[in-house]
């Protein structure tokens, strides 16, 4: 099975001085592959969204890469049936004319 969770969070992520002053919009997208054999194997998408939102807000990460490296292991701990995750974080409003996106995949 696969679930996908997409959300927007207002958080401080960045190394540039103006990025450290106030939260900016961060778009998070995660795809989770998992083994489903019974109802106890389901992955709670609300828990995934809450974890991402909380960690991004509280983490005040310098880089999107650091945020992904912190989030991925925590997402994997949510359910032992998780086999693979693909996590992307995006700064859509960083500057006029472009957006910054970082993603990575993890296999358990």
C-alpha positions in Angstrom: 0.0 0.0 0.0 1.0 3.6 -0.4 -0.3 6.8 1.3 0.6 10.3 0.4 0.4 13.3 2.7 0.8 16.9 1.5 0.7 19.9 3.8 1.8 23.5 4.2 3.5 24.7 7.4 4.7 28.1 8.4 8.1 27.6 9.9 11.6 29.0 10.2 13.9 27.1 7.9 16.9 28.7 6.3 20.4 30.0 6.8 20.0 33.5 5.3 19.4 36.3 7.8 16.0 37.1 6.5 15.0 33.5 6.7 15.8 33.4 10.4 13.6 36.4 11.2 10.2 35.1 10.5 8.5 31.9 9.5 8.0 31.1 5.8 5.7 28.7 4.0 7.1 25.2 3.7 5.3 22.6 1.6 5.9 19.1 2.7 5.1 16.0 0.7 5.6 12.4 1.9 4.8 9.1 0.2 4.9 6.1 2.4 5.0 2.5 1.2 3.9 -0.1 3.8 2.9 -3.7 4.1 -0.8 -4.0 4.9 -1.9 -7.4 6.2 -4.5 -6.4 8.7 -6.1 -3.2 10.2 -3.4 -2.8 12.7 -0.8 -2.3 9.9 -2.4 1.0 8.7 -0.3 4.1 8.7 -2.1 7.0 10.4 -1.9 9.9 7.9 -3.0 12.4 10.6 -0.1 11.3 12.8 2.3 11.7 9.9 1.0 15.3 9.2 1.1 16.2 12.9 4.7 15.0 13.2 5.9 16.9 10.2 4.1 20.1 11.2 5.4 19.9 14.8 9.0 19.1 14.0 9.2 21.8 11.3 7.9 24.4 13.6 9.9 23.4 16.6 13.1 22.5 14.8 14.0 25.9 13.3 16.2 24.1 10.9 19.0 25.8 8.9 18.6 23.7 5.8 15.8 21.7 4.2 18.3 18.8 4.1 18.7 18.9 7.9 14.9 18.9 8.3 14.5 15.9 6.0 17.3 14.0 7.8 15.5 14.7 11.2 12.0 13.9 9.9 12.6 10.7 8.0 13.6 8.4 11.0 10.7 9.8 13.1 8.2 9.0 10.3 9.6 5.5 10.0 9.1 4.9 13.7 5.3 5.6 13.5 4.6 2.1 12.3 6.8 -1.1 11.8 4.9 -1.9 8.6 6.6 1.1 6.8 9.0 -0.1 4.1 9.9 3.1 2.3 9.3 6.8 2.4 9.9 9.6 0.0 10.0 13.0 1.6 10.1 16.4 -0.2 10.3 19.8 1.4 9.7 23.0 -0.7 10.2 26.7 -0.2 7.8 28.1 -2.8 8.2 31.7 -1.8 11.9 32.0 -1.3 12.4 34.4 -4.2 10.5 35.7 -7.3 11.0 33.4 -10.2 12.0 30.2 -8.5 11.3 27.7 -5.7 13.6 25.5 -3.8 12.8 21.8 -3.4 14.8 19.1 -1.6 13.8 15.4 -1.5 15.1 12.1 -0.5 14.0 8.5 -0.3 14.5 6.0 2.6 14.1 2.3 2.6 13.7 0.5 5.9 
